[in-house]
């Protein structure tokens, strides 16, 4: 269609492919395996090396396979996902307890605040690992071996 419109140098669909070997000729990376490995705190590539050197600070390279992991840009997504997951558990539970038992407000706060905090702390690292695994599997943010950083600093 762009040729009929007289457009110069149109984008081809194959220039915008994110898939595996079927679309791009590159070997596909297993999405669910990479996310599972990341959620377990392991390298999304080999599953052997540690993904984190601190609570949420990722390693620069995998100690087992040498995969560079510093490219990831998880940013705020893990925190947003934790809020969604914890909220979908705590809010219905709070509504159910309020409807069935109507405990005093101080009792509710004594239950929900620690529960929310503990669940958030328990989930943040696995969710961040899953996001890093997803980015690795989709070759996002420098995880592509053909990535060229065109940002001028």
NORTARA-V659600 format. One record per backbone hydrogen bond with DSSP energy under -0.5 kcal/mol. NH is the residue of the N-H (numbers start at 0). CO is the residue of the C=O. If there is no record, write none. Layout:
BEGIN
nh: <NH,NH>
co: <CO,CO>
END
This chain:
BEGIN
nh: <4,5,5,6,14,15,16,22,23,24,30,33,34,35,36,37,38,39,40,41,42,46,50,51,52,53,57,58,61,65,68,69,71,76,79,80,81,82,83,84,85,86,87,88,88,89,90,92,93,94,95,96,97,98,99,100,101,101,107,108,109,110,110,111,112,113,114,115,116,117,118,119,120,121,122,123,124,126,127,128,129,130,131,132,133,134,135,136,137,138,139,142,146,149,152>
co: <0,1,2,1,11,12,13,19,19,20,28,29,30,31,32,33,34,35,37,36,48,42,40,40,56,56,55,50,66,61,59,59,68,73,75,76,77,78,79,80,81,82,83,84,85,85,86,88,89,90,91,92,93,94,95,96,96,97,103,104,105,106,107,107,108,108,110,111,112,113,114,115,116,117,118,119,120,122,123,124,125,126,127,128,129,130,131,132,133,135,134,139,143,147,150>
END
